[in-house]
Every structure is written in C-alpha cells, then in structure tokens.
C-alpha cells in the first residue's frame, strides 16, 4: 500500500516536471520569435516579375521574405549578394513559405528578358526567388519610403542590405548582403520566424 502511494506521488511529480519543462520551452520559443525587432510595415506596391507576373505587398504577405536591391550588370557587390542569396535560396529549398525577392534598380537595362536570364544564371528553378522591375521612380520610392534605405544614387550606389520581412509584411531585420557572417544571422532569424 505504501509502495503504491510512493509510485503515484512519483508519477504526479514527473508529470508536473514535464508540464513545467514543456511550458518553459513554449514560452522561450514565443519569446525567441518576438525578440526580433519590428522596424516598419512594407507599404503597398505592385511591380512585375521577369515572367511578367504582377508582384506586390499581397505576394509578400503569408510568407517570410528576404528582399534586396540589385542590378544585373553590377560589377561590385551584386555578384556577392546574388551568390549569398542563392545560398539561402538553396538552403530553404523545402520551405515553400520562404521566398526571395530581388528588385532591379536599373530598369532601363534590366528588361524582363534580362531578369529571366539572370534568374536562370542564379539557378532559380521555381517561383521562390523572383526578380522584379518597375519604373525607376517607383523603385526609389519603395527603397526609401518602404524599406527606409537610401536611393539617392541609384543604380550605382544601391543598398547592399538583405531585408527580412515577416508573414504580415513587417520588416524584422536588415543584414549586410555581402558578408557571410551577417547572412548566417539572417539564416538563423528566418528559422526563428518559421
């Protein structure tokens, strides 16, 4: 009889400890996602992909997005950025709710055909990485007003940041798109949002 009481007490104790550990884990997971800062909301916009498909704020919502500003004939940071973005694209290849968005800051040269060819050179084989074009004024407005990055001297002095946008269209982080260490942090933050 005494042995049964001891066993029951032990079972209750183990159950309570299990509940406490599970609660702590869920709380830490919640805190982890919420520790990413909120910068601002991406405004409404509508550009077009290299495949002539409209793409805007509605396509950002519901997915975790990494956004950057590039141009295809850039000989400076863009090849490095494209390489690092490509690494992320391949790392998250099984995650349909993670997408990559590269916005051309040289719409006069970067025609839709040029953007399609550039995407192929980057190994893009699905709709998870899109390359967008729009009139220069709209690009500059989105860069400065929407993503809070300088657009003074586009295309040459374009931002080299990767911008993390959550499922609600909120900017959650800025990362140097030319530094592996910064992109590793971005990779971790994408996983946190997942």
ROBAVEX-804773 format. One line per 2 residues: number of its first residue (from 1); their letters; for each residue x, y, z of N, C-alpha, C. Coordinates in steps of 0.02 Angstrom, whole numbers, m for minus. Layout:
N
NUM	a	X:Y:Z:X:Y:Z:X:Y:Z  ...
***
This chain:
194
1	xx	41:m60:0:0:0:0:44:64:0  94:63:44:139:120:47:177:128:m19
3	xx	195:72:m49:231:73:m113:187:105:m167  122:92:m168:76:121:m217:73:196:m209
5	xx	71:220:m148:69:293:m134:134:325:m160  189:293:m148:254:319:m171:256:322:m247
7	xx	232:269:m280:232:267:m353:186:321:m381  126:329:m353:80:381:m375:110:451:m366
9	xx	142:462:m309:174:526:m296:229:539:m347  267:488:m362:321:494:m411:293:509:m480
11	xx	239:476:m500:208:489:m565:183:561:m569  150:584:m516:125:653:m515:184:702:m520
13	xx	237:688:m483:295:731:m484:326:735:m554  334:677:m586:362:676:m654:317:713:m703
15	xx	251:704:m696:204:739:m741:208:815:m732  212:837:m669:217:909:m655:282:938:m684
17	xx	337:902:m674:401:925:m701:398:928:m777  367:878:m809:359:877:m881:319:937:m906
19	xx	266:952:m872:224:1010:m891:263:1075:m884  301:1081:m831:341:1142:m821:393:1149:m876
21	xx	427:1094:m893:478:1097:m945:447:1114:m1013  390:1083:m1029:356:1097:m1092:334:1170:m1095
23	xx	307:1196:m1040:285:1266:m1038:343:1313:m1047  399:1298:m1015:459:1340:m1022:483:1340:m1094
25	xx	483:1281:m1126:505:1276:m1196:460:1319:m1241  394:1312:m1233:347:1351:m1275:355:1425:m1262
27	xx	365:1445:m1199:374:1515:m1182:438:1542:m1215  493:1504:m1211:556:1527:m1242:549:1531:m1317
29	xx	512:1484:m1348:502:1487:m1420:464:1550:m1439  413:1566:m1400:373:1627:m1413:416:1689:m1404
31	xx	456:1691:m1351:500:1748:m1338:551:1755:m1394  578:1698:m1417:629:1699:m1469:604:1734:m1532
33	xx	544:1717:m1554:517:1749:m1614:503:1823:m1602  480:1839:m1542:461:1908:m1528:522:1952:m1513
35	xx	581:1922:m1505:640:1964:m1492:666:1996:m1555  645:1972:m1613:664:2008:m1674:629:2075:m1674
37	xx	665:2128:m1688:633:2195:m1686:582:2203:m1743  537:2249:m1732:490:2271:m1784:513:2340:m1806
39	xx	528:2346:m1871:551:2411:m1896:494:2452:m1925  460:2426:m1974:404:2461:m2004:367:2411:m2050
41	xx	310:2434:m2075:271:2392:m2120:288:2411:m2192  296:2360:m2234:307:2373:m2306:243:2403:m2334
43	xx	248:2459:m2370:188:2490:m2399:163:2450:m2459  103:2466:m2480:75:2434:m2539:116:2454:m2600
45	xx	130:2405:m2643:165:2418:m2706:147:2362:m2754  158:2374:m2818:149:2322:m2867:200:2331:m2924
47	xx	247:2284:m2927:297:2282:m2980:280:2223:m3025  327:2203:m3067:315:2146:m3111:377:2101:m3110
49	xx	366:2035:m3112:421:1987:m3112:450:1981:m3182  506:1948:m3187:536:1934:m3253:492:1892:m3297
51	xx	444:1858:m3267:395:1818:m3305:331:1857:m3319  333:1923:m3310:277:1968:m3324:217:1958:m3278
53	xx	229:1935:m3218:176:1923:m3169:178:1980:m3118  120:2012:m3104:119:2064:m3052:141:2035:m2984
55	xx	179:2075:m2947:203:2054:m2882:205:2115:m2837  174:2109:m2778:172:2166:m2733:165:2144:m2661
57	xx	138:2188:m2621:130:2175:m2549:90:2113:m2536  37:2101:m2576:m4:2042:m2566:36:1978:m2573
59	xx	87:1978:m2616:129:1918:m2626:180:1910:m2570  195:1964:m2534:239:1959:m2475:202:1929:m2416
61	xx	139:1948:m2409:101:1926:m2351:89:1851:m2353  94:1821:m2295:85:1749:m2289:149:1709:m2298
63	xx	203:1744:m2316:268:1711:m2324:322:1751:m2289  376:1718:m2272:435:1751:m2247:476:1769:m2308
65	xx	495:1832:m2314:530:1855:m2375:597:1887:m2358  645:1875:m2402:709:1910:m2399:712:1953:m2462
67	xx	719:2018:m2454:716:2066:m2509:785:2100:m2516  805:2111:m2578:865:2152:m2590:856:2193:m2654
69	xx	902:2241:m2663:902:2285:m2721:968:2272:m2759  962:2254:m2822:1021:2235:m2862:1014:2262:m2933
71	xx	1065:2254:m2974:1056:2261:m3046:1104:2213:m3080  1083:2188:m3138:1116:2130:m3168:1186:2145:m3196
73	xx	1200:2207:m3216:1267:2221:m3243:1314:2251:m3191  1295:2248:m3129:1336:2272:m3073:1399:2229:m3068
75	xx	1456:2261:m3063:1520:2225:m3056:1546:2230:m2984  1509:2265:m2942:1531:2273:m2872:1500:2222:m2826
77	xx	1455:2244:m2782:1428:2199:m2731:1375:2149:m2756  1343:2163:m2812:1287:2121:m2834:1305:2048:m2845
79	xx	1362:2031:m2876:1378:1960:m2883:1385:1925:m2816  1415:1960:m2767:1421:1931:m2699:1352:1922:m2669
81	xx	1310:1973:m2675:1242:1969:m2647:1203:1913:m2680  1208:1907:m2747:1171:1855:m2782:1195:1786:m2759
83	xx	1260:1779:m2749:1287:1715:m2726:1261:1697:m2657  1261:1746:m2611:1237:1733:m2543:1161:1723:m2541
85	xx	1125:1760:m2582:1052:1750:m2587:1039:1680:m2615  1078:1660:m2665:1071:1594:m2693:1083:1539:m2642
87	xx	1132:1550:m2598:1145:1502:m2544:1083:1495:m2500  1053:1550:m2480:992:1548:m2440:936:1514:m2478
89	xx	928:1531:m2541:876:1502:m2583:882:1425:m2583  942:1400:m2589:952:1327:m2591:945:1296:m2521
91	xx	965:1333:m2469:959:1307:m2401:886:1297:m2381  843:1341:m2405:772:1338:m2387:730:1308:m2444
93	xx	760:1264:m2483:725:1238:m2543:663:1197:m2527  656:1173:m2467:597:1133:m2450:544:1175:m2413
95	xx	557:1239:m2407:511:1284:m2371:475:1330:m2421  416:1310:m2441:377:1349:m2489:354:1416:m2460
97	xx	355:1422:m2393:334:1485:m2363:392:1533:m2350  450:1519:m2380:507:1565:m2379:523:1584:m2451
99	xx	524:1649:m2465:537:1671:m2533:590:1726:m2534  618:1737:m2593:672:1784:m2603:652:1832:m2659
101	xx	662:1896:m2647:638:1948:m2692:695:1996:m2707  718:1997:m2770:770:2043:m2791:739:2096:m2837
103	xx	747:2159:m2818:718:2214:m2855:773:2249:m2894  766:2253:m2959:816:2286:m3001:812:2361:m2992
105	xx	870:2393:m2984:874:2466:m2979:898:2496:m3045  897:2456:m3098:919:2478:m3164:868:2456:m3217
107	xx	806:2482:m3211:752:2457:m3255:763:2471:m3329  803:2521:m3345:816:2536:m3416:855:2479:m3449
109	xx	902:2450:m3414:941:2395:m3442:909:2327:m3425  886:2321:m3364:860:2256:m3341:788:2246:m3365
111	xx	782:2231:m3428:716:2214:m3456:693:2148:m3425  631:2131:m3437:604:2068:m3410:644:2009:m3437
113	xx	663:2013:m3501:704:1960:m3531:771:1954:m3495  803:2010:m3482:868:2009:m3447:860:1980:m3377
115	xx	805:1998:m3342:794:1972:m3275:782:1896:m3276  746:1872:m3327:736:1799:m3333:802:1763:m3343
117	xx	844:1790:m3387:909:1759:m3399:953:1760:m3336  950:1815:m3301:990:1822:m3239:966:1771:m3187
119	xx	901:1762:m3182:873:1712:m3135:898:1643:m3153  899:1627:m3217:923:1561:m3238:997:1552:m3219
121	xx	1036:1605:m3228:1108:1601:m3210:1118:1590:m3135  1069:1613:m3096:1074:1604:m3023:1048:1535:m3001
123	xx	1024:1496:m3048:999:1429:m3031:928:1428:m3006  890:1480:m3021:821:1484:m2999:779:1437:m3043
125	xx	743:1391:m3010:703:1343:m3048:631:1339:m3023  610:1388:m2983:541:1391:m2960:522:1463:m2944
127	xx	465:1473:m2914:440:1542:m2901:460:1567:m2832  506:1533:m2797:526:1554:m2730:575:1613:m2732
129	xx	607:1625:m2790:652:1683:m2797:630:1720:m2859  605:1781:m2848:581:1821:m2905:625:1883:m2913
131	xx	629:1906:m2975:666:1966:m2992:615:2016:m3019  612:2075:m2988:560:2124:m3003:587:2185:m3039
133	xx	542:2214:m3079:557:2276:m3114:497:2323:m3106  512:2387:m3111:461:2440:m3108:494:2504:m3134
135	xx	455:2557:m3145:485:2621:m3162:532:2645:m3106  586:2678:m3125:637:2699:m3077:608:2739:m3018
137	xx	561:2783:m3032:531:2824:m2979:497:2780:m2927  461:2728:m2949:428:2682:m2903:478:2642:m2862
139	xx	533:2621:m2894:585:2584:m2860:616:2628:m2805  633:2689:m2823:664:2735:m2774:616:2749:m2716
141	xx	552:2758:m2731:503:2771:m2678:497:2711:m2631  496:2651:m2658:490:2591:m2616:554:2582:m2575
143	xx	611:2594:m2606:676:2586:m2572:679:2634:m2512  665:2697:m2524:670:2747:m2470:610:2747:m2424
145	xx	551:2753:m2452:491:2759:m2411:469:2694:m2379  479:2638:m2415:455:2574:m2390:506:2537:m2349
147	xx	567:2532:m2375:619:2493:m2341:668:2536:m2302  658:2603:m2304:698:2650:m2264:773:2647:m2281
149	xx	788:2637:m2345:857:2634:m2368:869:2691:m2418  930:2713:m2424:946:2769:m2469:938:2749:m2542
151	xx	909:2794:m2580:900:2784:m2652:927:2844:m2691  972:2881:m2660:997:2943:m2689:1034:2933:m2755
153	xx	1074:2881:m2760:1117:2874:m2819:1107:2807:m2854  1044:2789:m2864:1031:2726:m2899:1049:2734:m2972
155	xx	1074:2683:m3006:1083:2616:m2980:1150:2604:m2946  1201:2645:m2960:1269:2630:m2937:1276:2622:m2862
157	xx	1248:2667:m2823:1255:2665:m2750:1194:2635:m2718  1173:2578:m2742:1114:2546:m2715:1128:2515:m2647
159	xx	1076:2504:m2606:1087:2473:m2540:1113:2401:m2548  1155:2380:m2502:1180:2311:m2504:1150:2270:m2447
161	xx	1093:2289:m2425:1059:2254:m2369:1013:2200:m2395  1008:2146:m2357:954:2098:m2362:904:2118:m2309
163	xx	841:2120:m2327:788:2142:m2281:743:2082:m2267  734:2067:m2203:691:2012:m2183:621:2039:m2169
165	xx	571:2011:m2204:502:2032:m2197:461:1972:m2174  421:1982:m2122:382:1926:m2095:317:1916:m2134
167	xx	277:1868:m2113:216:1849:m2148:163:1905:m2149  171:1954:m2105:123:2009:m2102:146:2072:m2139
169	xx	202:2065:m2175:228:2123:m2212:267:2171:m2168  290:2147:m2109:329:2189:m2064:404:2176:m2075
171	xx	443:2229:m2078:516:2223:m2083:543:2203:m2014  580:2147:m2012:604:2121:m1948:680:2122:m1942
173	xx	715:2139:m1997:787:2142:m1991:821:2166:m2055  881:2195:m2046:924:2216:m2100:992:2181:m2092
175	xx	1020:2156:m2147:1081:2116:m2144:1126:2137:m2201  1191:2139:m2189:1238:2156:m2242:1239:2098:m2292
177	xx	1218:2112:m2354:1211:2061:m2405:1277:2040:m2437  1333:2068:m2413:1398:2048:m2440:1441:2013:m2389
179	xx	1415:2002:m2329:1455:1970:m2276:1423:1905:m2254  1462:1851:m2258:1436:1785:m2239:1411:1783:m2167
181	xx	1447:1815:m2122:1427:1815:m2051:1358:1846:m2042  1346:1901:m2076:1281:1933:m2072:1226:1890:m2102
183	xx	1242:1856:m2157:1193:1812:m2189:1179:1750:m2147  1228:1726:m2109:1216:1671:m2062:1167:1692:m2008
185	xx	1173:1754:m1985:1124:1781:m1936:1055:1784:m1967  1051:1806:m2030:987:1808:m2066:958:1737:m2070
187	xx	999:1689:m2086:976:1619:m2090:944:1598:m2025  977:1613:m1969:950:1596:m1903:885:1632:m1890
189	xx	880:1695:m1910:819:1733:m1898:761:1708:m1941  775:1685:m2001:723:1654:m2042:696:1593:m2006
191	xx	740:1552:m1979:719:1492:m1942:678:1511:m1881  696:1565:m1849:657:1588:m1790:586:1606:m1811
193	xx	579:1640:m1868:512:1658:m1891:472:1597:m1915  507:1546:m1939:472:1485:m1960:442:1450:m1899
***
